[in-house]
Amino acid sequence: MATGRTSAQFITALRDREQLIGYWSLLDSPVAAERLARVGYDYLAFDAQHGLFGYQGMLNNLLATDTKGSTAVGMVRVEANDLTYIGKALDAGASAVIVPMIDNAQDAAEAVAAVRYPPLGRRSYGPMRAQLRIGPDPADTHDQTAVLAMIETADGLANLEEICATPGLDGVYVGPSDLRLAIGGATSTDPAVQDEFEQALARVREAAEAVGIAAGIHNADGESAARRLAEGFTFATVAADVVHLQQIATSHLRAARGEAR
């Protein structure tokens, strides 16, 4: 089993553009999170935007991630680029927040401000749970938490270089389903726009590398994650528990029936 990092060590690795691999969670199952945290992933990302849980579920899953034997830190994709949502995720103990629907440098700057305490930002001080493992002094907290901007809209892609250059931004994260739709795909997996999609991914990698920030991407499976890391992404997420639960249950059912997989 891989050796777990502290939040500070994880954030340093992220900012140093070391390769990191995570897992995506939509289910409100702290027991599942506790098991996944021991597998060897560098992080677990809990989806508060499209996931099937509220604040208490987010808190419980972050707590489960920090239990004995964990190799992972907890991230949260917040519901929106909003000071309250971002602050609550950080106060609950998230080591990093992934902020969706970032369209321009102003959006990115607002996300950064929501993660940093004054005078660097606008985060309200009240890390009721986070202070047990992150911070609690503002300077230490800033060293131990990260903010990642999602690139998933047509405007976000058009303004990519300006977003990446936002002071204080730790990285960008591709949402492939929305991005494929944004460049003209009829569905979230439309192969008709594959060339345009690959060109967009190359732009993201290059823009992040040019300013020295992390570049991450969401993936359907481990093979896809390995390919994207080999291409130059610095962190990759394997998704997601609710999908994989159905996939593995289906494969076992077919095996039990003697059907071809």
WOUR-V604890 format. One record per pair of residues at least 4 apart in sequence whose C-alpha atoms are under 7 Angstrom apart, sorted by the first residue. I is the first residue (numbers start at 1). GAP is how many residues later the second one is. D is the distance in whole Angstrom. If there is no record, write none. Layout:
<<I:GAP:D> <I:GAP:D>>
This chain:
<<1:38:7> <1:39:6> <2:38:5> <2:69:6> <3:68:6> <4:66:6> <4:67:4> <4:68:6> <5:4:6> <5:5:6> <5:66:7> <6:4:6> <7:4:6> <7:66:6> <7:88:6> <7:137:6> <8:4:6> <8:135:7> <8:136:4> <9:4:6> <10:4:6> <11:4:6> <11:133:6> <11:134:6> <11:135:7> <12:4:6> <13:4:6> <13:5:5> <14:4:6> <14:200:6> <15:155:6> <15:198:6> <15:199:6> <17:196:7> <17:197:5> <17:217:5> <18:216:6> <19:215:5> <19:216:5> <20:22:6> <20:214:7> <20:215:5> <20:216:7> <21:20:6> <21:21:6> <21:22:7> <21:214:6> <21:215:5> <21:216:6> <22:19:5> <22:20:5> <22:21:5> <22:22:5> <22:23:7> <22:214:6> <22:215:4> <22:216:6> <23:18:7> <23:20:7> <23:21:5> <23:22:6> <23:214:5> <23:215:5> <23:216:6> <23:217:7> <24:20:6> <24:21:5> <24:22:6> <24:213:6> <24:214:6> <24:215:5> <24:216:5> <24:217:7> <25:20:6> <25:21:5> <25:22:6> <25:215:6> <25:216:5> <26:20:6> <26:21:6> <26:25:4> <26:26:6> <26:214:7> <26:215:6> <26:216:6> <27:24:6> <27:25:6> <27:26:7> <27:214:7> <27:215:6> <28:24:6> <28:25:5> <28:29:6> <29:4:6> <29:32:7> <30:4:6> <30:30:6> <30:31:5> <30:34:5> <31:4:6> <32:4:6> <33:4:6> <33:28:6> <33:31:6> <33:32:6> <34:4:7> <34:30:5> <34:31:5> <34:33:7> <35:4:7> <37:4:7> <37:7:7> <37:28:5> <37:33:5> <37:34:6> <37:35:5> <38:31:6> <38:32:5> <38:33:6> <40:31:5> <41:30:6> <41:31:6> <42:29:6> <42:30:5> <42:31:7> <43:29:4> <43:30:5> <43:31:6> <43:32:7> <44:28:6> <44:29:6> <44:30:5> <44:31:6> <45:29:6> <45:30:4> <45:31:5> <45:32:7> <46:12:7> <46:29:6> <46:30:5> <46:31:6> <47:4:5> <47:29:6> <47:30:5> <47:31:7> <48:5:7> <48:28:7> <48:29:6> <48:30:5> <48:31:5> <49:28:6> <49:29:6> <49:30:4> <53:4:5> <53:5:7> <54:4:6> <55:4:6> <56:4:6> <57:4:6> <58:4:6> <59:4:6> <59:33:6> <60:4:6> <61:4:6> <62:4:7> <62:12:6> <62:31:7> <62:32:7> <63:4:7> <65:5:6> <65:7:7> <65:8:7> <65:9:6> <66:4:6> <73:22:7> <74:20:5> <74:21:6> <75:19:5> <75:20:6> <75:21:5> <75:22:6> <76:13:7> <76:18:6> <76:20:7> <76:21:5> <76:22:6> <77:20:6> <77:21:4> <77:22:6> <78:7:6> <78:8:6> <78:19:7> <78:20:6> <78:21:6> <79:6:7> <80:5:7> <80:19:6> <80:20:6> <81:18:6> <81:19:7> <81:30:6> <82:4:6> <83:4:6> <83:31:5> <84:4:6> <85:4:6> <86:4:6> <86:28:6> <86:29:7> <87:4:6> <87:27:7> <87:28:7> <87:36:6> <88:4:6> <89:4:7> <89:5:6> <90:4:5> <90:40:7> <91:35:7> <91:36:4> <91:37:6> <91:38:6> <91:39:5> <92:37:5> <92:38:6> <93:36:6> <93:37:4> <95:49:7> <95:50:5> <95:51:7> <96:49:5> <96:50:5> <96:51:6> <97:49:7> <97:50:5> <97:51:6> <98:49:6> <98:50:5> <98:51:6> <98:52:7> <99:12:7> <99:49:6> <99:50:5> <99:51:6> <100:49:7> <100:50:5> <101:49:6> <101:50:7> <101:51:6> <101:52:7> <102:5:6> <102:6:6> <102:47:6> <102:48:6> <102:49:6> <102:54:6> <103:4:6> <103:50:7> <103:52:5> <103:53:4> <103:56:7> <104:4:6> <104:51:7> <104:52:6> <104:55:6> <104:59:6> <105:4:6> <105:57:6> <105:58:4> <105:61:6> <106:4:6> <107:4:6> <108:4:6> <108:41:6> <108:55:6> <108:58:7> <109:4:6> <109:57:6> <110:4:6> <111:4:7> <112:4:6> <112:35:6> <112:56:6> <112:57:6> <113:7:7> <113:8:4> <113:9:5> <113:10:7> <114:7:6> <114:8:5> <114:9:5> <115:6:7> <115:8:6> <115:32:7> <116:4:6> <116:5:5> <116:6:6> <116:7:6> <116:26:6> <117:4:5> <117:5:6> <117:6:5> <117:7:7> <117:21:6> <118:4:6> <118:5:7> <127:4:5> <130:4:5> <131:4:6> <131:5:5> <134:7:6> <134:10:6> <135:5:5> <135:6:4> <136:4:7> <136:5:6> <137:4:6> <138:4:6> <139:4:7> <140:4:6> <141:4:6> <146:24:6> <147:22:6> <147:23:6> <147:24:7> <148:21:7> <148:22:6> <148:23:5> <148:24:5> <148:25:6> <149:22:6> <149:23:5> <149:24:6> <150:22:6> <150:23:5> <150:24:6> <150:25:6> <151:5:6> <151:6:6> <151:21:7> <151:22:6> <151:23:5> <151:24:6> <152:4:6> <152:22:6> <152:23:5> <152:24:7> <152:26:5> <152:27:4> <153:4:6> <153:25:7> <153:26:6> <153:29:5> <154:4:6> <154:28:5> <154:29:7> <155:4:6> <156:4:6> <159:4:6> <160:4:6> <161:4:6> <161:46:6> <162:4:7> <164:43:7> <164:44:6> <164:47:7> <165:46:6> <170:43:6> <170:44:6> <171:42:5> <171:43:4> <171:44:6> <172:42:6> <172:43:5> <172:44:6> <173:42:6> <173:43:4> <173:44:5> <174:42:6> <174:43:5> <174:44:6> <175:4:6> <175:42:7> <175:43:6> <176:4:6> <176:42:7> <177:4:6> <177:11:4> <177:12:7> <178:4:6> <178:10:7> <179:4:6> <180:4:7> <180:5:5> <180:8:6> <180:17:6> <181:4:4> <181:5:6> <181:6:6> <181:7:6> <184:9:7> <185:5:5> <185:8:6> <186:4:6> <193:4:6> <194:4:6> <195:4:6> <196:4:6> <197:4:6> <198:4:6> <199:4:6> <200:4:6> <201:4:6> <202:4:6> <203:4:6> <204:4:6> <205:4:6> <205:10:6> <205:27:6> <205:28:6> <206:4:6> <207:4:7> <208:4:6> <208:5:5> <208:6:6> <208:7:6> <209:4:6> <214:20:6> <215:18:5> <215:19:5> <215:20:6> <216:17:6> <216:18:6> <216:19:5> <216:20:5> <217:18:7> <217:19:5> <217:20:6> <218:18:6> <218:19:5> <218:20:6> <218:21:7> <219:5:6> <219:6:6> <219:18:6> <219:19:5> <219:20:6> <220:4:7> <220:18:6> <220:19:5> <221:4:6> <221:17:5> <221:18:6> <222:4:6> <222:16:6> <223:4:6> <224:4:6> <225:4:6> <225:11:6> <225:12:7> <225:13:7> <226:4:6> <227:4:6> <228:4:7> <228:5:6> <229:4:5> <229:5:6> <229:6:7> <229:7:7> <240:4:6> <241:4:6> <242:4:7> <243:4:6> <244:4:6> <245:4:6> <246:4:6> <247:4:6> <248:4:6> <249:4:6> <250:4:6> <251:4:6> <251:10:6> <252:4:6> <253:4:6> <254:4:6> <254:5:5> <254:6:7> <254:7:6> <255:4:6>>
